[in-house]
Amino acid sequence: MKPMEGDMVEGGLVEGGLVESGMLSRIPRDDGKLPTNTAKACGPRLLPHAFAASVQNPLTSRGIGESMPPRLMVLVSIVVLVFVSVFPAHAQTPPKDKDRLEQSVDKALVFLHTMQEPDGSWRVYGQASPAVTSLAVMAFLSAGHVPDEGPYGAAVAKGIRWVLSQQRPNGVINSNVGMEGYHHGISTLMLAEVIGMTDAKLAKELRPKLEKAVAVILIGQAMQATAYQGGWRYTLPSHDADMSVTGWHVLALRAAKNLGCDIPAERIDLALGFIRRCRDASTGGFCYTPGGRVTMACTGTGVLALELAGKEHRHSREALQAGSYILKHPPRWNDEHFSYAVYYCSQATFQLGNNYWNFYRPQLHKVLFDYQKANGSWVGNDGVGPVYNTAMAVLALTVEYRYLPIYQRHEEPK
């Protein structure tokens, strides 16, 4: 039987013709065992003897049972030693792509650090933003910089403190900037990630704040029996919903659940119901609202939500087909909602793993490396500003570092 698009096949995936055309068959499979303790250990490596893979072994090339004359053995050994000494870079130099990745992230963090306000916030066109501050904090966390440690420890701690100062007595996190669904969802995700990465003292202080924020998310979920049931939108509680705000709240609930917070399973099921209603059956992509237009940002959001919702939803047909859609529409600079799209699509393909991530990763790197400014920033045309664009780019690039708990692959709470 011929496999359908999105099905698993030996050595790869049926990706709407990509396997047949050979585009994916040339990509090495990922073993799914990227190290979690250090960013330096990520990415492909050349073994010290890598050059030998394409050279016949001179000591065994004469055939079974035959031996090489002693003088010839000495001569061959000398040639091999000279070869290694003349061309050591092939064996010892880390991959240039990895160097470029780390340099890009480092430059971006320098830019973000210079843009932080004295009160700890980051601003969008002059106005302090809980959501963008939380994204900037997570950008530092995603590169391994935790509060009160290392060169950025003070900046990270100040950012966290400022976001906490914006939590109202009712638990909502938002300054007077509107769009509280965005600000609250992103800030709640950030608090959960901080708790998962920091010492017990800070985690204990933040835990009650997180629990109040999670309660707001559960209260804010749209519960009316409409097409929007299970989702979230700009105001809390919500009466309608969209994929964008819903994605942030699903991530926040997943991160909180990883910490042991009580998240009723039926609430996750309701959220997944809304997300599936946003799926376009003809393309496999996801839309902003049910029956709407497919976008890359919403497609990445849909895949990630399914992959993080629990093992029974991982690698579902819907997720795999949406992953195929992502691969058929590689990232292009200043596409619609570019920063949003690469944030979600990088995580989506990373969670799907194997050929999905191996195919998407170099395209992500190329477009972000090509358009990074000399000062380390990215400046898109989405009207949100360079701090937002830069934080989202860092979060997309560092998904493979797996410092953020939400970036872990296929991990269930203990």
C-alpha positions as CSV (number, residue, x, y, z in Angstrom):
1,M,0.0,0.0,0.0
2,K,1.4,3.4,-0.9
3,P,2.0,5.6,2.2
4,M,0.0,8.8,2.6
5,E,1.5,12.2,3.1
6,G,2.7,12.6,6.7
7,D,3.1,8.8,7.3
8,M,6.3,7.4,8.7
9,V,8.3,5.3,6.3
10,E,11.7,3.6,6.7
11,G,14.4,6.2,6.9
12,G,12.1,9.2,6.7
13,L,8.6,10.6,6.2
14,V,6.3,11.0,3.3
15,E,6.3,14.8,3.0
16,G,4.1,15.6,0.1
17,G,6.6,14.4,-2.4
18,L,9.8,15.4,-0.6
19,V,11.0,11.9,0.0
20,E,10.3,10.9,-3.5
21,S,12.2,13.9,-4.9
22,G,15.2,13.0,-2.7
23,M,15.1,16.3,-0.7
24,L,14.7,14.6,2.7
25,S,16.6,11.4,1.8
26,R,19.9,13.3,1.9
27,I,19.4,14.5,5.5
28,P,20.9,12.4,8.3
29,R,18.5,11.1,10.8
30,D,18.6,12.6,14.3
31,D,19.1,10.1,17.1
32,G,16.9,12.2,19.5
33,K,19.7,12.2,22.1
34,L,20.9,15.8,22.1
35,P,22.7,16.6,25.3
36,T,20.7,18.6,27.8
37,N,23.5,19.9,30.1
38,T,25.5,22.1,27.8
39,A,24.9,24.2,24.7
40,K,28.5,23.6,23.6
41,A,27.8,19.9,23.1
42,C,25.0,20.3,20.6
43,G,25.1,19.9,16.9
44,P,27.1,17.5,14.6
45,R,30.7,16.8,15.4
46,L,33.7,15.6,13.3
47,L,35.5,12.6,14.9
48,P,39.3,12.9,15.2
49,H,39.5,10.1,12.7
50,A,36.8,11.3,10.4
51,F,39.1,11.6,7.4
52,A,39.7,7.8,7.6
53,A,36.2,6.9,6.7
54,S,36.8,7.5,3.0
55,V,40.4,6.0,3.0
56,Q,41.0,2.3,2.7
57,N,43.0,1.0,5.7
58,P,46.6,0.4,4.4
59,L,47.2,-2.2,7.0
60,T,44.4,-4.4,5.9
61,S,44.0,-3.7,2.2
62,R,46.1,-6.6,1.0
63,G,43.5,-9.2,1.8
64,I,42.7,-11.7,4.5
65,G,45.8,-13.5,5.7
66,E,48.3,-11.4,3.8
67,S,50.8,-9.2,5.6
68,M,52.5,-6.0,4.5
69,P,56.3,-5.8,4.1
70,P,57.8,-4.0,7.1
71,R,59.4,-1.2,5.1
72,L,56.1,-0.5,3.3
73,M,54.3,-0.4,6.7
74,V,56.8,2.2,8.0
75,L,56.4,4.2,4.8
76,V,52.6,4.1,5.0
77,S,52.7,5.1,8.6
78,I,54.9,8.1,7.9
79,V,52.5,9.2,5.1
80,V,49.5,8.9,7.4
81,L,51.2,11.0,10.1
82,V,52.2,13.7,7.6
83,F,48.6,13.8,6.3
84,V,47.2,14.3,9.8
85,S,49.8,17.0,10.7
86,V,49.2,18.9,7.5
87,F,45.4,18.7,7.7
88,P,44.5,18.8,11.4
89,A,41.6,21.2,11.0
90,H,39.5,18.5,9.4
91,A,39.7,16.5,12.7
92,Q,39.8,19.1,15.4
93,T,37.9,22.2,14.4
94,P,34.3,22.4,15.5
95,P,31.7,22.8,12.8
96,K,31.6,26.4,11.5
97,D,27.8,26.3,11.7
98,K,28.0,25.7,15.4
99,D,30.5,28.6,15.8
100,R,28.1,30.8,13.8
101,L,25.1,29.8,15.9
102,E,26.9,30.6,19.2
103,Q,28.2,33.9,17.9
104,S,24.8,34.9,16.6
105,V,23.1,34.2,20.0
106,D,25.9,35.9,21.9
107,K,25.6,39.1,19.8
108,A,21.8,39.1,20.2
109,L,22.1,38.8,24.0
110,V,24.4,41.8,24.1
111,F,21.9,43.8,22.2
112,L,19.0,42.7,24.5
113,H,21.1,43.6,27.5
114,T,21.8,47.1,26.3
115,M,18.1,47.6,25.6
116,Q,16.9,46.8,29.1
117,E,15.5,49.7,31.2
118,P,16.8,50.5,34.6
119,D,13.7,49.1,36.2
120,G,14.3,45.7,34.6
121,S,11.7,46.0,31.9
122,W,12.0,45.9,28.1
123,R,9.9,48.3,26.1
124,V,8.0,48.3,22.8
125,Y,8.2,51.8,21.3
126,G,8.6,53.5,24.6
127,Q,6.1,51.4,26.6
128,A,7.1,48.8,29.1
129,S,5.7,45.4,28.1
130,P,5.2,42.4,30.4
131,A,5.1,40.0,27.3
132,V,8.2,41.3,25.6
133,T,10.1,41.5,29.0
134,S,9.1,37.9,29.6
135,L,10.3,36.9,26.1
136,A,13.6,38.7,26.7
137,V,14.1,36.9,30.0
138,M,13.4,33.5,28.4
139,A,15.9,34.4,25.6
140,F,18.6,34.6,28.3
141,L,17.4,31.5,30.0
142,S,17.4,29.6,26.8
143,A,21.1,30.3,26.4
144,G,21.8,29.1,29.9
145,H,21.9,32.4,31.8
146,V,20.0,32.1,35.0
147,P,19.1,34.8,37.6
148,D,21.9,36.2,39.8
149,E,24.6,34.1,38.1
150,G,27.1,35.0,35.4
151,P,27.4,38.1,33.2
152,Y,23.6,38.4,32.7
153,G,22.4,37.2,36.0
154,A,21.5,40.6,37.4
155,A,19.6,41.6,34.2
156,V,17.6,38.3,34.2
157,A,16.7,38.8,37.9
158,K,15.6,42.4,37.3
159,G,13.4,41.3,34.4
160,I,11.7,38.7,36.5
161,R,11.2,41.1,39.4
162,W,9.6,43.7,37.0
163,V,7.2,41.2,35.6
164,L,6.2,40.1,39.1
165,S,5.5,43.7,39.9
166,Q,2.9,43.8,37.2
167,Q,0.8,41.0,38.7
168,R,-2.4,42.3,40.1
169,P,-4.1,41.1,43.2
170,N,-6.5,38.9,41.1
171,G,-3.5,37.1,39.6
172,V,-3.5,38.8,36.1
173,I,-0.1,39.8,34.8
174,N,-0.4,42.9,32.7
175,S,0.4,46.6,32.8
176,N,-2.1,49.0,31.3
177,V,-1.2,48.1,27.7
178,G,-4.3,46.0,26.7
179,M,-4.1,42.5,25.1
180,E,-3.9,40.9,28.5
181,G,-4.4,37.5,27.0
182,Y,-1.0,37.8,25.4
183,H,0.8,39.4,28.3
184,H,-0.6,37.0,30.9
185,G,0.0,33.8,28.9
186,I,3.6,34.7,28.0
187,S,4.5,35.9,31.4
188,T,3.0,32.8,33.1
189,L,5.1,30.6,30.8
190,M,8.2,32.6,31.8
191,L,7.6,32.2,35.5
192,A,7.2,28.4,35.1
193,E,10.4,28.2,33.1
194,V,12.3,30.2,35.8
195,I,11.0,27.9,38.5
196,G,12.2,24.9,36.5
197,M,15.7,26.3,36.1
198,T,16.5,28.1,39.4
199,D,17.4,27.3,43.0
200,A,14.9,26.3,45.6
201,K,14.8,29.6,47.3
202,L,13.7,31.6,44.3
203,A,11.4,28.8,43.1
204,K,9.6,28.7,46.4
205,E,9.1,32.5,46.2
206,L,7.7,32.3,42.7
207,R,5.5,29.3,43.1
208,P,2.5,31.1,44.7
209,K,2.7,33.7,41.9
210,L,2.6,31.0,39.3
211,E,-0.3,29.2,40.9
212,K,-2.4,32.5,40.9
213,A,-1.4,33.0,37.2
214,V,-2.4,29.5,36.3
215,A,-5.8,29.9,38.0
216,V,-6.4,33.0,35.9
217,I,-5.7,30.9,32.7
218,L,-8.2,28.3,33.8
219,I,-10.8,30.8,34.6
220,G,-10.2,32.7,31.4
221,Q,-10.7,29.7,29.1
222,A,-13.7,30.0,26.8
223,M,-16.3,27.5,28.0
224,Q,-19.4,28.3,25.9
225,A,-20.4,25.5,23.6
226,T,-19.3,27.3,20.4
227,A,-16.6,26.8,17.8
228,Y,-14.3,28.8,20.2
229,Q,-14.8,26.5,23.2
230,G,-11.5,25.6,24.8
231,G,-9.5,28.5,23.5
232,W,-8.4,32.0,24.8
233,R,-8.2,35.5,23.4
234,Y,-7.2,39.0,24.2
235,T,-9.4,39.5,27.3
236,L,-9.8,37.2,30.3
237,P,-12.2,35.5,30.6
238,S,-12.6,34.8,26.9
239,H,-15.8,34.6,24.9
240,D,-14.1,33.8,21.6
241,A,-10.6,32.5,20.8
242,D,-7.8,32.4,18.4
243,M,-4.8,30.1,17.8
244,S,-2.2,32.7,18.7
245,V,-3.3,33.5,22.2
246,T,-4.4,29.9,22.8
247,G,-0.9,28.7,21.9
248,W,0.7,30.7,24.7
249,H,-1.8,29.6,27.3
250,V,-1.3,25.9,26.3
251,L,2.4,26.3,26.6
252,A,2.0,28.0,30.0
253,L,-0.2,25.1,31.2
254,R,2.2,22.5,29.9
255,A,5.1,24.2,31.7
256,A,3.1,24.5,34.9
257,K,2.1,20.9,34.7
258,N,5.7,19.9,34.4
259,L,6.2,21.5,37.8
260,G,3.4,19.5,39.4
261,C,0.7,22.2,39.2
262,D,-2.8,20.7,39.0
263,I,-4.0,21.1,35.5
264,P,-7.3,19.2,34.9
265,A,-7.0,16.9,31.9
266,E,-10.4,17.9,30.6
267,R,-9.2,21.5,30.2
268,I,-6.3,20.3,28.0
269,D,-8.8,18.3,26.0
270,L,-11.0,21.3,25.5
271,A,-8.0,23.3,24.3
272,L,-7.0,20.6,21.9
273,G,-10.6,20.5,20.6
274,F,-10.4,24.2,19.7
275,I,-6.9,23.7,18.1
276,R,-8.2,20.9,15.9
277,R,-11.1,23.0,14.8
278,C,-8.6,25.5,13.5
279,R,-7.0,22.8,11.3
280,D,-7.5,23.0,7.5
281,A,-8.0,19.5,6.3
282,S,-7.1,20.3,2.7
283,T,-3.5,21.4,3.4
284,G,-2.9,20.0,6.9
285,G,-2.0,23.5,8.2
286,F,-3.7,25.5,11.0
287,C,-5.6,28.7,10.9
288,Y,-6.0,31.7,13.2
289,T,-9.6,30.9,13.9
290,P,-11.8,28.0,12.8
291,G,-12.5,28.2,9.1
292,G,-9.9,30.9,8.6
293,R,-6.8,31.2,6.5
294,V,-3.8,28.9,7.0
295,T,-0.6,30.7,8.3
296,M,2.8,29.4,9.1
297,A,2.7,30.8,12.7
298,C,-0.6,29.1,13.4
299,T,0.6,25.8,11.9
300,G,3.7,25.8,14.1
301,T,1.5,26.6,17.1
302,G,-0.8,23.7,16.3
303,V,2.0,21.2,15.9
304,L,3.7,22.3,19.1
305,A,0.4,22.2,21.1
306,L,-0.3,18.6,20.0
307,E,3.3,17.4,20.7
308,L,3.3,18.9,24.2
309,A,-0.3,17.9,25.2
310,G,0.7,14.3,26.2
311,K,2.1,11.1,24.7
312,E,-1.2,10.1,23.3
313,H,-1.1,13.1,21.0
314,R,2.5,13.0,19.9
315,H,3.3,12.3,16.3
316,S,-0.4,12.1,15.5
317,R,-1.4,12.2,11.8
318,E,-2.5,15.9,12.3
319,A,0.9,16.9,13.7
320,L,2.9,15.0,11.0
321,Q,0.9,16.4,8.2
322,A,1.2,19.9,9.6
323,G,5.0,19.3,9.9
324,S,5.0,18.5,6.2
325,Y,3.3,21.8,5.5
326,I,6.0,23.6,7.4
327,L,8.7,21.9,5.4
328,K,7.1,22.8,2.1
329,H,7.0,26.4,3.2
330,P,10.5,27.2,4.5
331,P,11.1,30.5,6.4
332,R,11.6,33.6,4.3
333,W,12.6,36.9,5.8
334,N,9.7,39.2,6.6
335,D,7.1,36.7,5.7
336,E,3.8,37.3,7.5
337,H,4.4,37.3,11.3
338,F,8.0,36.0,10.6
339,S,9.3,36.2,14.2
340,Y,6.2,34.4,15.5
341,A,6.4,31.8,12.8
342,V,10.1,30.8,13.4
343,Y,9.5,30.7,17.1
344,Y,6.8,28.1,16.8
345,C,8.0,26.3,13.7
346,S,11.5,25.7,15.2
347,Q,10.0,24.1,18.3
348,A,7.4,22.2,16.3
349,T,10.0,20.6,14.0
350,F,12.4,20.0,16.9
351,Q,9.6,18.1,18.7
352,L,8.8,16.1,15.6
353,G,12.5,15.4,15.3
354,N,14.3,13.3,12.7
355,N,14.0,14.7,9.2
356,Y,11.6,17.4,10.2
357,W,14.2,19.2,12.4
358,N,17.2,18.2,10.2
359,F,15.5,19.8,7.2
360,Y,14.2,22.9,8.9
361,R,17.3,23.7,11.0
362,P,19.7,24.9,8.2
363,Q,17.0,27.0,6.6
364,L,16.2,28.6,9.9
365,H,19.9,29.3,10.5
366,K,20.5,30.7,7.0
367,V,17.6,33.3,7.1
368,L,18.4,34.4,10.7
369,F,22.2,34.6,10.1
370,D,21.7,36.5,6.9
371,Y,19.4,39.2,8.4
372,Q,21.0,39.8,11.8
373,K,22.2,43.4,12.2
374,A,25.7,44.3,13.1
375,N,24.5,45.3,16.6
376,G,23.1,41.8,17.1
377,S,19.4,42.6,16.6
378,W,16.8,41.6,14.1
379,V,14.4,44.3,12.8
380,G,11.3,42.9,11.2
381,N,8.3,44.6,9.5
382,D,5.7,43.4,12.0
383,G,5.6,46.6,13.9
384,V,6.5,45.2,17.3
385,G,10.1,46.3,17.4
386,P,13.7,44.9,17.5
387,V,13.6,43.7,21.1
388,Y,10.6,41.4,20.3
389,N,12.2,40.3,17.0
390,T,15.5,39.6,18.6
391,A,14.1,37.7,21.6
392,M,12.0,35.5,19.3
393,A,15.0,34.8,17.0
394,V,17.1,33.8,20.0
395,L,14.4,31.5,21.3
396,A,14.2,29.9,17.8
397,L,17.9,29.4,17.5
398,T,18.4,28.0,21.0
399,V,15.7,25.3,20.9
400,E,18.4,22.7,20.4
401,Y,20.3,23.8,23.5
402,R,17.3,22.5,25.5
403,Y,18.0,24.6,28.6
404,L,14.4,25.7,28.8
405,P,12.3,22.9,30.3
406,I,9.6,23.4,27.7
407,Y,12.2,22.6,25.0
408,Q,12.7,19.1,26.3
409,R,11.7,16.4,23.9
410,H,9.0,14.0,24.9
411,E,9.4,14.4,28.6
412,E,6.5,13.8,31.1
413,P,6.4,15.2,34.6
414,K,7.6,12.8,37.2
